Amino acid sequence: MKKILLIIGITLIAFITFGLYKASGLKSIEIVTTTTIKGSKQEVFDMVKYLNNFPKWSPFLVQDPTQKHDIKGTDGTVGAQYHWIGNKGEDVGYQEIAKIDELNFIGKKCDIQKPFVAKPTFEYYFTENSNGIEVKEVFKLESGLMDAFFLWVFGAKAEMEKTNQQGLDLLNKAVTIKN
Protein backbone atom coordinates (compact mmCIF):
# COMPACT_ATOMS: atom_id res chain seq x y z
CA MET A 1 0.00 0.00 0.00
CA LYS A 2 2.87 2.39 0.80
CA LYS A 3 4.39 1.73 -2.62
CA ILE A 4 1.12 2.62 -4.35
CA LEU A 5 0.79 5.84 -2.34
CA LEU A 6 4.44 6.67 -3.09
CA ILE A 7 3.91 6.11 -6.83
CA ILE A 8 0.74 8.22 -6.77
CA GLY A 9 2.56 10.96 -4.83
CA ILE A 10 5.53 11.00 -7.22
CA THR A 11 3.21 11.02 -10.23
CA LEU A 12 1.19 13.90 -8.76
CA ILE A 13 4.33 15.91 -7.99
CA ALA A 14 5.68 15.25 -11.49
CA PHE A 15 2.37 16.34 -13.04
CA ILE A 16 2.21 19.55 -11.01
CA THR A 17 5.88 20.35 -11.67
CA PHE A 18 5.47 19.76 -15.41
CA GLY A 19 2.20 21.73 -15.39
CA LEU A 20 3.79 24.71 -13.63
CA TYR A 21 6.67 24.60 -16.11
CA LYS A 22 4.23 24.63 -19.04
CA ALA A 23 2.08 27.28 -17.32
CA SER A 24 5.03 29.63 -17.01
CA GLY A 25 4.88 29.96 -20.79
CA LEU A 26 1.20 30.91 -20.62
CA LYS A 27 1.51 33.78 -18.16
CA SER A 28 1.73 36.08 -21.16
CA ILE A 29 -0.34 35.02 -24.17
CA GLU A 30 -0.36 36.78 -27.52
CA ILE A 31 -2.48 35.40 -30.34
CA VAL A 32 -2.30 36.99 -33.78
CA THR A 33 -4.98 36.17 -36.36
CA THR A 34 -5.64 37.72 -39.75
CA THR A 35 -8.20 37.74 -42.51
CA THR A 36 -8.52 39.58 -45.80
CA ILE A 37 -11.94 41.02 -46.58
CA LYS A 38 -13.35 42.18 -49.90
CA GLY A 39 -14.92 45.52 -49.15
CA SER A 40 -14.01 49.12 -48.60
CA LYS A 41 -11.67 50.03 -45.78
CA GLN A 42 -14.41 52.21 -44.28
CA GLU A 43 -16.94 49.34 -44.23
CA VAL A 44 -14.50 46.93 -42.62
CA PHE A 45 -13.29 49.50 -40.11
CA ASP A 46 -16.83 50.52 -39.15
CA MET A 47 -17.87 46.89 -38.62
CA VAL A 48 -15.26 46.71 -35.84
CA LYS A 49 -15.51 50.31 -34.60
CA TYR A 50 -19.26 50.32 -33.93
CA LEU A 51 -20.03 47.96 -31.06
CA ASN A 52 -23.62 47.69 -32.29
CA ASN A 53 -22.17 45.63 -35.17
CA PHE A 54 -20.40 43.14 -32.88
CA PRO A 55 -23.36 40.70 -32.68
CA LYS A 56 -23.00 40.27 -36.47
CA TRP A 57 -19.52 38.76 -36.03
CA SER A 58 -19.23 37.72 -32.39
CA PRO A 59 -18.00 34.14 -31.99
CA PHE A 60 -19.32 34.26 -28.41
CA LEU A 61 -22.86 34.91 -29.60
CA VAL A 62 -22.56 31.93 -31.95
CA GLN A 63 -21.42 29.79 -29.00
CA ASP A 64 -24.25 31.15 -26.79
CA PRO A 65 -27.17 32.53 -28.84
CA THR A 66 -29.06 33.39 -25.61
CA GLN A 67 -26.40 35.93 -24.61
CA LYS A 68 -27.79 39.36 -23.73
CA HIS A 69 -25.85 42.52 -24.51
CA ASP A 70 -26.13 46.29 -24.37
CA ILE A 71 -23.98 49.26 -25.29
CA LYS A 72 -23.08 52.05 -22.91
CA GLY A 73 -21.64 55.38 -23.99
CA THR A 74 -21.50 56.77 -27.50
CA ASP A 75 -21.07 53.86 -29.89
CA GLY A 76 -17.98 54.06 -32.10
CA THR A 77 -16.06 56.38 -29.76
CA VAL A 78 -13.34 55.87 -27.16
CA GLY A 79 -15.00 54.86 -23.90
CA ALA A 80 -18.00 53.10 -25.48
CA GLN A 81 -18.65 49.71 -23.87
CA TYR A 82 -20.28 46.48 -25.02
CA HIS A 83 -21.62 44.62 -21.96
CA TRP A 84 -22.68 40.98 -22.06
CA ILE A 85 -24.33 38.40 -19.84
CA GLY A 86 -24.50 34.86 -21.16
CA ASN A 87 -24.67 31.21 -20.27
CA LYS A 88 -27.51 31.81 -17.78
CA GLY A 89 -25.54 34.50 -15.94
CA GLU A 90 -22.30 32.50 -15.81
CA ASP A 91 -20.51 34.66 -18.45
CA VAL A 92 -20.33 38.34 -17.54
CA GLY A 93 -18.12 41.18 -18.73
CA TYR A 94 -17.62 44.03 -21.12
CA GLN A 95 -15.28 45.32 -23.77
CA GLU A 96 -14.42 48.98 -24.12
CA ILE A 97 -12.99 50.95 -27.00
CA ALA A 98 -9.67 52.28 -25.68
CA LYS A 99 -8.12 53.85 -28.80
CA ILE A 100 -9.08 54.68 -32.37
CA ASP A 101 -6.79 55.73 -35.21
CA GLU A 102 -9.40 56.23 -37.94
CA LEU A 103 -9.19 53.59 -40.69
CA ASN A 104 -5.93 52.15 -39.27
CA PHE A 105 -6.30 50.88 -35.70
CA ILE A 106 -8.81 50.08 -32.97
CA GLY A 107 -7.76 49.05 -29.48
CA LYS A 108 -10.21 47.41 -27.10
CA LYS A 109 -9.82 46.30 -23.52
CA CYS A 110 -12.00 43.67 -21.89
CA ASP A 111 -13.07 43.19 -18.31
CA ILE A 112 -14.27 39.62 -17.79
CA GLN A 113 -15.84 38.93 -14.40
CA LYS A 114 -17.28 35.41 -14.94
CA PRO A 115 -16.60 32.51 -15.34
CA PHE A 116 -13.11 33.75 -14.41
CA VAL A 117 -11.51 37.15 -13.91
CA ALA A 118 -9.36 38.40 -16.80
CA LYS A 119 -8.49 41.65 -18.56
CA PRO A 120 -7.41 40.79 -22.10
CA THR A 121 -6.89 43.34 -24.85
CA PHE A 122 -7.68 43.23 -28.55
CA GLU A 123 -5.86 45.33 -31.15
CA TYR A 124 -7.16 45.56 -34.71
CA TYR A 125 -4.94 46.76 -37.56
CA PHE A 126 -6.43 47.55 -40.99
CA THR A 127 -4.24 47.47 -44.11
CA GLU A 128 -5.32 47.77 -47.71
CA ASN A 129 -3.72 45.38 -50.20
CA SER A 130 -4.45 44.07 -53.69
CA ASN A 131 -6.79 41.36 -52.31
CA GLY A 132 -8.88 43.65 -50.11
CA ILE A 133 -8.57 44.85 -46.54
CA GLU A 134 -6.33 42.82 -44.26
CA VAL A 135 -7.51 42.82 -40.65
CA LYS A 136 -4.92 41.72 -38.12
CA GLU A 137 -6.21 41.00 -34.63
CA VAL A 138 -3.71 40.86 -31.76
CA PHE A 139 -5.11 39.36 -28.56
CA LYS A 140 -3.08 39.73 -25.36
CA LEU A 141 -3.67 38.22 -21.94
CA GLU A 142 -1.49 38.48 -18.86
CA SER A 143 -2.17 36.11 -15.97
CA GLY A 144 -0.65 34.80 -12.78
CA LEU A 145 1.02 31.40 -12.55
CA MET A 146 -2.00 29.63 -11.03
CA ASP A 147 -4.38 31.02 -13.67
CA ALA A 148 -1.85 30.03 -16.33
CA PHE A 149 -1.72 26.52 -14.82
CA PHE A 150 -5.48 26.14 -15.32
CA LEU A 151 -5.18 27.58 -18.84
CA TRP A 152 -2.68 24.78 -19.53
CA VAL A 153 -4.78 22.06 -17.85
CA PHE A 154 -7.85 22.93 -19.92
CA GLY A 155 -6.00 23.66 -23.19
CA ALA A 156 -7.45 27.16 -23.21
CA LYS A 157 -4.90 28.76 -25.54
CA ALA A 158 -5.84 26.48 -28.44
CA GLU A 159 -9.50 27.23 -27.78
CA MET A 160 -8.76 30.98 -27.73
CA GLU A 161 -6.96 30.69 -31.07
CA LYS A 162 -9.95 28.93 -32.64
CA THR A 163 -12.41 31.45 -31.18
CA ASN A 164 -10.38 34.46 -32.38
CA GLN A 165 -10.12 33.03 -35.90
CA GLN A 166 -13.84 32.25 -35.87
CA GLY A 167 -14.50 35.90 -34.99
CA LEU A 168 -12.45 37.16 -37.94
CA ASP A 169 -14.13 34.64 -40.26
CA LEU A 170 -17.53 35.93 -39.08
CA LEU A 171 -16.32 39.53 -39.56
CA ASN A 172 -15.40 38.66 -43.14
CA LYS A 173 -18.83 37.10 -43.68
CA ALA A 174 -20.66 40.08 -42.10
CA VAL A 175 -18.95 42.57 -44.42
CA THR A 176 -19.35 40.30 -47.47
CA ILE A 177 -23.11 39.84 -46.81
CA LYS A 178 -23.49 43.61 -46.50
CA ASN A 179 -22.09 44.08 -50.02
N, C-alpha and C positions, 0 to 999 in steps of 0.2 A: 504494500500500500504506500509506503514511504517513497519507493521508486517512482510510482505513478504520479504522486503529488510533486515530486522533484522534477519529473519530465514536464508535467503541466506548467509548473512554475518557470522553468527554463524557457519553455516555448512561449509563455505569456510575456516574459521579460524580453525575449528576442523580438516578438511581434511589436511590442511597444517601442523598443529601441529603434527597430527598422522604421516603424511608423513615424516616430518623431524625426528621424533623419529625413524621410521623404517629405514630411510636413514642413520642414525648414525651408524647402524649396517652394512651398505654396504660401508662405507668409506675404509674399508680394506677387500678385498675379497680374499679368498683362496679356490680353487677348486681342489680336488684331484681325479683323475680318473686312472683306471688301466685296463690292458688287459694282457692276457697270450698268447704268440705267439709260435706256433710250428716252429722252425727254429733255426739256429745257432745264438749264441750271436753276432757274427761278422756281420751276415746278418741283424739282427734286429737293431743293433747299427748303422751300415752304412746307413740304410734306413732313420734314423733320422739325422745322422751327415752330410750327403751330401745333401745340399739344393736343388740340381738338382733333388733329389728324391721326394721332398715335393709335387709336383703336383700329384704324385701317391696316396697320402693319405691326401691331403688338403680338409677339410670340406668346406672351403671357395670357392674353385674351383668348388665343387659340387653345392654349392648355387649360384655361378655366373660363369658358364662355359666360359663366354666371358672375364674373368679376364686376363690381361696381366701381365707377370712377367719377371724379369731378375735377374741374380746373379752378384754381384760385389765382387771382391776380389778372393782369392783362395778358391774354394769350399772345405768344410770339415775341414777348419781351423778356429781358433779364429779370428774374424774380418770379416769373410765372411758374406755377406748380401743378403737376398732374398727380392727384391723390388716388390711391386704389385700396379697395378692400375685396379680397377674394377668398376662395376656398372656405366658405362659411365662416369668415372672420379670422381665419388662420394665417392669411397673407395680408399684411398691412404695411403701407409705406407711401412715399411720394418721390417724384423726381422734380428737380427744379432747374430751369435754365440759368446757367451761371455766367455764360459769356456768348456773345454773338459777334462774329466778323462777317457782315452781310455777304452772302454767296460763297464764302470760303470756309467758315468754321462755326460750329455750335458746340459748346461745352455744357454738359448737364451733370449735376450731382444728385445722387440718390440717398435717401434715408429710409432704410428698411428696418421696420420694428418687429415684424413677425414673418416667418417662423423662426427667424434668427435676427440678430442685430448686425447690420453692416452698412457701410457708407461708400459704395462703389462710385466711380465716375465713368461717364461716357463722353468721348470726344469724337466729333464727326467732321471729317475733312472732305471737301467737295472740289474735284478737279475735272476740268473738261478735257476730253481726249477725242480721238477720231471715232471711237466706238460709242460715245455718249458721255455721261457724267459718271465718273468714278466716285463712289462714296466709300471712304475708309472709316471704319468705326474702331476706336481704341477704347477698350474696357480695362479699367484698373481697379484692383481691390487689394487693400492692405489689411492683414489680420494678425492676431496673436498666434502663438505656437499651438495652443489648444484648439482654437478655431480651425487653424490650418490642418491639424491632425484629423479633425472630423471631415474637413474637405477631402483629405486623402482617403479616409476610410470609405466615404460614400462616392468617391470618384466624381466629385462635383465639378472639377475643372473641365473634364470632357463634356459634361452636361451643359456647362456654361458656354463652351465653344459651339455646341450644336444649337443652343437657344439663340445666341448672338447671330449666327449665320442664318437661322430661320427668320429672325427679325429683318435682316437685310434682304433676304429673298422675298419676304412679304412687302417690304418697302418697294422693291422693284416691281412687284405685281400691282401694288396700289397706284403707282405712277403710270404704269403701262395701261391699266384699265381706264384711268382718267383720260388718256389720249385717245 
